[in-house]
Amino acid sequence: MKWLVLLGLVTFSECIVIIPLTKVKTMRKTLSEKSMLKNFLKEHAYRQSQISSRGSNITIHPLRNIMDMVYVGKITIGTPPQEFQVVFDTGSSDLWVPSVFCPSSACSTHVRFRHHQSSTFRPTQKTFSITYGSGSMKGFLAYDTVRIGDLLSIDQEFGLSVAEYGFEHVPFDGVLGLNYPDMSFIRTIPIFDNLKNQGAFSEPVFAFYLGKAKGSVVMFGGVDHHYYKGELNWVPLIHAGDWSVHMDRISMKRKVIACSGGCEAIVDTGTSLILGPRRLVNSIQKLIGATPQGSEHYISCFAIYTLPSIIFTINGINYPVPARAYIHKDSRGHCFTTFKENTVRTSTENWILGDVFLRLYFSVYDRGNDRIGLAQAV
């Protein structure tokens, strides 16, 4: 399986910014047959009961786990509402979906926004473009009403693609970013901030429960305690403006194997794996007995039962990741590790804790206090 964190080039007006972007592997490489995706989506289609629920001022919105690759949820845009499947991504801040102006084959395989059918649509003259390592998109900005379940963001600015390349087989239409406004690279007010400013919830908090099977959710306005065990451990952000925290170390069998002097960790729902510096990731692969084959590191499937947990220590609390979580099996029955090189070069040691980590730990993102809460998921 090939998961990529790609370096994107975002051009907005006359400003060029280099940013890290996350892309899931193409479905063609993920599945031995393309029809497998259609069968999976048919068998795991949303039920009528899987709609956002609101209780105690908390909006709970269902997400769907697509083969442990990506979690997607429904939103609507426009009046009357048009439905889209998007990734709720803490690693980015912007919302974008395909437009009816996009003739690319990548757009033809996804839902396109029909602006002429929305009475609340308002275009702008602003344009943007994003170039990925294996794909790209460009588009323009517009305003319209966006709904996440019963949450209503009025006059929300968002991106509409007019050309896409490399997105033909991804199982989502667009991306809904949940990072801070500082991380908006198309210079929009993120939807969470718009909802907060419009008084949509009493607490500026959202949280994720990412399950292996059904029942994954994103919640807004508070925390439902039924999704985790014990107490939430709060971790202050390194700086307000990004979901990054200080990590003390990474260890195995009481021996530090990475992050020996402390390092930075980004908690990212839009990344599938655990990413780190090449040298340290390769060291971990050798330590657990994984061997490189192409872009993957493969390992005996029996190692799931023999290898110890790898422990991520954050703010003095240990978060074990067992072998059953950091070893996955592909469609051919071969096992590979979920540690991957972070292709984005940084001046300091930096790790990205993606869905592999977040399936084990319920995560809370507190904008009011600039902190992240972690607890063992049920």
C-alpha positions in Angstrom: 0.0 0.0 0.0 1.3 3.5 -0.9 0.3 6.4 1.3 1.8 9.7 0.5 2.3 13.0 2.2 3.0 15.4 -0.6 4.5 18.8 -0.8 1.9 21.2 -2.3 2.5 24.5 -4.0 -0.4 26.9 -3.3 -0.7 30.0 -5.4 -3.1 32.6 -4.3 -3.4 35.9 -6.1 0.3 36.8 -6.5 1.5 35.0 -3.4 3.3 31.6 -3.5 3.5 29.5 -0.4 5.1 26.0 0.0 2.9 23.9 2.3 2.7 20.2 3.3 -0.5 18.5 2.1 -1.8 15.0 2.7 -3.1 12.7 0.0 -4.3 9.2 0.3 -3.0 6.6 -2.1 -4.9 6.1 -5.3 -7.7 3.5 -5.2 -6.1 1.8 -8.2 -3.1 1.0 -6.1 -5.1 0.3 -3.0 -7.4 -2.3 -4.5 -6.6 -5.2 -6.7 -9.7 -4.5 -8.6 -11.5 -1.1 -8.9 -14.9 -2.8 -8.4 -13.9 -3.6 -4.8 -14.4 0.1 -3.9 -17.9 0.1 -5.4 -18.8 -3.0 -3.5 -17.3 -1.6 -0.2 -19.3 1.7 -0.6 -22.5 -0.2 -1.4 -22.1 -2.5 1.6 -21.2 0.4 4.0 -23.6 3.0 2.7 -25.0 5.5 5.2 -28.1 4.4 6.9 -31.0 6.8 7.5 -30.3 6.6 11.2 -26.7 7.9 10.7 -27.5 11.6 10.8 -26.1 14.3 13.0 -27.6 14.3 16.5 -27.7 17.2 18.9 -27.8 16.8 22.7 -26.5 19.0 25.5 -25.5 21.6 22.8 -23.2 19.0 21.1 -23.6 18.2 17.4 -22.4 14.6 16.7 -21.8 14.0 13.0 -21.2 10.5 11.5 -18.0 9.6 9.6 -17.3 6.5 7.5 -14.1 4.6 7.7 -13.1 3.7 4.1 -10.8 0.6 4.5 -8.6 2.3 7.1 -7.4 4.8 4.5 -9.5 7.8 5.1 -12.6 9.0 7.1 -15.3 10.9 5.2 -18.5 12.6 6.2 -21.4 14.3 4.5 -21.9 18.1 4.2 -24.2 20.1 2.1 -23.6 23.4 0.2 -26.1 25.8 -1.3 -29.9 26.4 -1.2 -31.4 23.9 -1.8 -28.6 21.8 -0.3 -26.2 19.8 -2.5 -24.5 16.9 -0.8 -20.7 16.1 -0.7 -18.4 13.6 0.9 -15.4 15.4 2.5 -12.4 14.6 4.7 -12.6 16.4 8.0 -9.0 17.4 8.3 -7.2 18.9 11.3 -4.1 19.3 9.2 -5.5 22.0 6.9 -7.9 24.9 7.2 -9.7 25.3 3.9 -12.9 23.9 2.4 -13.1 23.0 -1.3 -15.2 20.8 -3.6 -15.3 20.3 -7.4 -17.3 22.7 -9.5 -19.6 22.2 -12.4 -17.0 24.1 -14.5 -14.4 21.3 -14.0 -14.2 19.0 -17.0 -11.4 16.9 -15.7 -11.9 13.1 -15.4 -11.1 13.4 -11.7 -14.1 15.8 -11.3 -16.4 13.6 -13.4 -16.0 10.7 -10.9 -17.1 13.0 -8.0 -20.0 15.2 -7.1 -19.7 18.7 -8.6 -21.3 21.8 -7.1 -24.0 23.2 -9.4 -23.8 26.9 -8.5 -26.7 27.9 -10.8 -29.1 25.7 -8.7 -28.3 27.6 -5.5 -30.1 30.8 -4.6 -27.6 31.7 -2.0 -24.5 31.3 -4.2 -22.2 34.4 -4.5 -19.0 34.2 -6.6 -15.7 36.1 -6.2 -12.9 37.0 -8.6 -10.3 35.3 -6.4 -8.5 32.2 -7.8 -6.1 29.7 -6.3 -4.1 26.6 -7.4 -2.6 23.7 -5.6 0.1 21.4 -7.1 0.7 18.0 -5.5 3.5 15.5 -6.1 1.1 13.3 -8.1 -1.8 15.6 -8.8 -3.0 19.2 -8.9 -6.0 21.4 -8.8 -7.0 25.0 -9.5 -10.2 26.9 -8.9 -11.9 30.0 -7.6 -13.4 31.2 -4.3 -17.1 31.7 -3.7 -19.6 32.1 -0.9 -22.6 30.0 0.0 -24.4 28.3 2.9 -22.7 25.2 4.2 -24.3 22.6 6.5 -22.7 20.0 8.7 -25.7 18.1 10.0 -27.7 20.7 11.9 -24.8 23.3 12.0 -25.4 26.1 9.5 -22.5 28.3 8.3 -24.1 31.2 6.5 -22.1 33.1 3.8 -19.2 30.6 4.0 -16.2 31.3 1.7 -14.9 28.1 0.1 -13.0 26.8 -2.9 -14.4 25.4 -6.1 -12.1 23.5 -8.4 -12.2 24.0 -12.2 -9.4 21.5 -12.9 -8.2 18.4 -11.0 -5.5 15.9 -11.9 -4.7 12.7 -9.9 -7.9 12.6 -7.8 -9.8 10.1 -10.0 -10.0 7.3 -7.5 -10.1 8.9 -4.1 -13.3 8.1 -2.2 -14.1 11.8 -1.3 -15.2 14.9 -3.2 -13.3 17.5 -1.2 -11.7 18.5 2.0 -13.0 20.4 5.1 -10.1 21.8 7.1 -10.4 22.2 10.8 -7.0 23.8 11.6 -6.5 27.4 12.7 -7.1 30.4 10.4 -3.3 31.0 10.3 -3.1 27.7 8.3 -5.6 28.8 5.6 -3.6 29.0 2.4 -6.5 30.3 0.2 -7.0 33.1 2.7 -10.5 32.2 3.8 -12.2 32.2 7.2 -12.4 28.5 8.1 -15.8 27.0 8.6 -15.2 26.3 12.3 -14.4 30.0 12.9 -17.4 31.1 10.9 -19.7 28.8 13.0 -18.1 30.1 16.2 -18.5 33.7 15.2 -22.2 33.0 14.3 -22.8 31.5 17.7 -23.4 28.0 16.5 -22.0 26.4 19.7 -21.3 27.5 23.2 -17.9 25.9 23.5 -15.2 26.4 20.7 -14.4 22.7 20.8 -14.5 19.7 18.4 -13.5 16.1 18.8 -12.9 12.9 16.8 -13.7 9.3 17.5 -12.2 7.2 14.7 -13.2 3.6 14.9 -12.1 0.5 13.1 -15.7 -0.4 12.0 -18.9 1.6 12.2 -19.6 4.4 14.6 -16.8 7.0 13.8 -17.9 10.6 14.5 -16.8 14.2 14.6 -18.5 16.3 17.3 -18.8 20.0 17.6 -19.5 22.3 20.6 -18.4 19.9 23.4 -17.4 16.3 24.2 -19.5 13.2 24.6 -17.9 11.1 27.3 -19.3 7.8 26.1 -16.5 7.7 23.4 -13.6 7.3 25.7 -12.4 5.7 28.9 -10.9 7.5 32.0 -9.9 11.1 32.0 -8.9 13.4 29.2 -5.2 14.3 29.3 -4.8 17.9 28.2 -1.7 18.9 26.2 -0.9 22.6 25.5 -0.2 23.5 21.9 3.4 24.6 21.1 1.8 27.8 19.8 -1.7 28.9 19.1 -2.3 28.6 15.3 -1.6 24.9 14.6 -2.5 21.5 16.2 1.1 20.7 17.2 2.2 19.6 20.6 5.5 18.8 22.3 6.3 15.0 22.4 8.7 13.8 25.1 10.0 10.7 23.4 9.2 7.5 21.4 10.2 4.3 23.1 10.0 0.5 22.9 10.7 -1.9 25.8 11.8 1.1 27.9 14.4 2.1 25.3 14.1 5.5 23.6 14.0 4.8 19.8 13.2 8.4 18.5 12.4 11.9 19.7 15.2 11.4 22.3 15.5 15.1 23.2 11.8 15.9 22.8 10.2 16.9 19.4 7.1 18.2 17.8 4.1 16.1 17.0 1.2 17.2 14.7 -2.1 15.6 15.5 -3.7 15.1 12.0 -7.0 13.4 11.2 -6.2 13.8 7.5 -3.1 11.6 7.5 -3.5 7.9 7.5 -0.2 6.7 9.0 2.5 7.8 11.4 5.1 10.0 9.7 8.5 11.0 10.9 12.1 11.8 9.7 13.6 9.3 7.2 16.6 8.3 9.4 14.4 7.6 12.5 11.7 5.9 10.6 14.2 3.6 8.9 15.8 2.9 12.3 12.4 1.8 13.7 11.8 -0.4 10.6 15.1 -2.2 11.2 14.4 -2.5 14.9 11.1 -4.3 14.4 12.4 -6.4 11.5 10.7 -4.8 8.5 12.3 -4.9 5.1 11.9 -2.4 2.3 10.2 -3.5 -0.9 9.5 -0.6 -3.2 7.9 2.2 -1.2 6.7 0.0 1.6 8.3 -1.9 4.5 7.0 -5.4 4.8 7.1 -7.7 7.8 5.8 -11.1 8.8 2.2 -11.1 9.8 3.1 -13.2 12.8 4.9 -10.2 14.2 1.6 -8.7 15.2 1.6 -11.3 18.0 5.2 -11.0 19.1 6.3 -7.4 18.7 5.9 -5.0 21.7 4.0 -1.7 21.7 5.7 1.4 20.6 5.1 4.1 23.2 4.6 7.8 22.4 5.0 9.9 25.5 3.3 13.3 25.4 3.2 15.7 28.3 4.4 12.9 30.6 1.6 10.5 29.6 2.4 7.2 27.8 0.3 6.4 24.7 1.1 2.8 23.6 0.6 1.8 20.0 0.5 -2.0 19.8 1.8 -4.1 16.9 -1.8 -4.8 15.7 -2.1 -1.1 15.1 1.3 -0.3 13.5 1.1 -3.4 11.2 -1.5 -3.7 8.5 -2.4 -6.3 5.9 -2.8 -5.4 2.3 -5.3 -6.9 -0.3 -2.8 -9.7 -1.1 -2.5 -10.8 2.5 1.0 -9.3 3.0 1.7 -7.2 6.1 3.4 -3.8 6.1 4.2 -1.2 8.8 2.3 2.0 9.2 5.5 4.1 9.8 6.4 6.3 6.8 8.9 9.0 6.0 7.7 12.5 6.2 8.8 14.0 2.9 8.4 17.6 4.3 11.8 18.7 5.5 11.8 20.6 8.8 14.6 22.2 10.8 13.6 20.2 14.0 12.4 16.7 14.5 8.8 16.5 13.6 6.3 13.6 13.7 2.7 13.4 12.4 0.3 11.3 14.4 -2.4 10.2 11.9 -5.3 7.8 12.0 -3.2 4.9 13.1 -2.7 6.7 16.4 -6.1 8.4 16.5 -8.0 5.1 16.2 -6.6 4.2 19.6 -7.1 7.6 21.2 -10.1 9.9 21.3 -9.0 13.4 20.5 -10.4 16.8 21.5 -9.4 20.1 19.9 -10.0 23.0 22.2 -9.7 26.4 20.4 -10.7 28.3 23.5 -7.7 27.1 25.5 -5.3 26.2 22.7 -4.9 22.6 23.7 -5.6 19.0 22.7 -7.2 16.4 24.9 -6.3 12.7 24.5 -7.9 9.6 26.1 -8.2 5.9 25.4 -11.0 5.4 22.9 -13.7 2.9 23.8 
